[in-house]
Amino acid sequence: MSRLLLNGLRVRARVGCKDTERAHSQMLKVDLCIDYDMREAIAGDDVARAVDYKNIATCIRERLGSQEWKLLETLTHDVATSVRHMSSKIMRVEASVTKDVIPDVASVAVVIVVE
């Protein structure tokens, strides 16, 4: 199996336990590891047989801009599940979503795997 990595996608979303935290969107970083069989795309050098990573980024931006979450865990699961269902070619998605939330901690991240 081959992997497509989409790293450092910056997305604004409303996430947090408190209403005040969700009142305004905050910047998140999304990293994806997408497993899919690339052999057909490679053999024919055919973009139509590849997974469209630009479309994935666009869909994540739209999804995260359309609602709010209390838990980063739920948001990350929704991202992973959404990407997994974008194409029958995709076999597994590992999504990591990071946010800067605690002043003396560089960042907090959640990693979810959907097969």
Order of alpha helices (4+ residues) and beta strands (2+ residues): beta-alpha-beta-alpha-alpha-beta-alpha-beta-beta
